Amino acid sequence: MTKMLLLITVIGITSCSPKITSNFTNPQPKLSIDEKVALLDIEHELPENLTKVGELRFQDSGFSTDCSFNSLMNQARIEARKNGANIVKVVDKKKPDLWSSCHRLKIELYKYDGDVSSLPQYELKLD
Amino acid sequence: MRIIFKTILLSSALFLTSCATIISGSRQNVEIASEPTSAKVYINEIEVGNTPVQQNLKRNQEYNLVLKLDGYETYETKLERKFNAWYIGNIAFGGLIGIIIDPITGAMHKLKPEEINGSPKSGTTYNTENGKLFIRISMDIDSNSEKVGQLKKSE
């Protein structure tokens, strides 16, 4: 019984969230919810004249279940806004496979002075 | 007698495996209403309709909820995932299988509006009925806007 309770507690605390590693080399002033953030997948090209803000890496913590592509991109957008970036660019993507049921992403965050809504970009969906 | 007892025990374990998944499911119905009505609702910045609106959302995710209406201040809140007490049922019935399955399906969670110091954010009221979450948001008039007139339906 004690072991079962311990297991439930451990799973309850650790489950769902993927492991996020971040490295912000040039943080910018925070963006408001009304300021658009473009989500660029691997096939979408970056515009010119950008300032790199930092990098994010989403990995499978072993207990991650909230790790669909849409969910990770939404989390990346939240991190981008906090650090003043308005472009989220996926630079490396591993789809779910035999070893992990999660998407694993390497993302770069940029600040762009132009209109990000005019860029070809990924359209987020609700899972 | 012992065989009957064992059979009942085994059937219970099989049928009640993954308590929360069976009782609650991996998704939760969420209905969002506002005062006044017809506010545009955005979940994770995706427009889902005007209030009152209903969505069937995955339990293992957190969502940003934004309501916008002309003449009113934009309302922002979150739907957070909280612990679903049905998960504890695995101690009695689901066992190890339930303990593993419920987190995978997301059923070990339930969605609830964001709370500040244990109370819902100002302007939010909510209740849960049969697992369905009803959220009502009261929107404040935008102090920067000024009413210049009102359209009336012609008879």
Contacts between the chains, C-beta under 8 A, distances in Angstrom:
chain1	res1	chain2	res2	distance
A	1	B	91	7.0
A	4	B	90	7.8
A	4	B	91	5.3
A	4	B	99	7.3
A	5	B	91	7.1
A	7	B	96	8.0
A	7	B	99	5.8
A	8	B	87	6.8
A	8	B	88	7.1
A	8	B	90	7.1
A	8	B	91	7.2
A	8	B	99	6.2
A	11	B	99	6.3
A	11	B	103	5.4
A	11	B	108	7.7
A	12	B	83	6.1
A	12	B	87	7.4
A	12	B	108	7.0
A	15	B	103	4.1
A	15	B	108	7.1
A	16	B	60	5.2
A	16	B	81	7.2
A	16	B	103	7.0
A	16	B	106	7.6
A	16	B	109	7.4
A	33	B	66	6.5
A	33	B	74	7.5
A	33	B	76	6.2
A	34	B	74	7.7
A	63	B	103	6.9
A	65	B	60	5.1
A	65	B	103	6.0
A	65	B	104	5.6
A	65	B	106	6.2
A	66	B	60	4.7
A	66	B	61	5.2
A	66	B	62	7.9
A	66	B	106	7.6
A	70	B	44	7.9
A	71	B	61	5.4
A	74	B	44	4.9
A	74	B	45	8.0
A	74	B	64	7.7
A	77	B	45	7.6
A	78	B	64	7.6
A	124	B	44	6.4
A	124	B	45	6.8
A	124	B	46	6.1
A	125	B	46	7.0
A	126	B	43	6.1
A	126	B	44	6.5
A	126	B	46	5.8
A	126	B	48	7.4
A	126	B	55	7.3
A	126	B	57	7.3
A	127	B	58	5.4
A	127	B	61	7.0
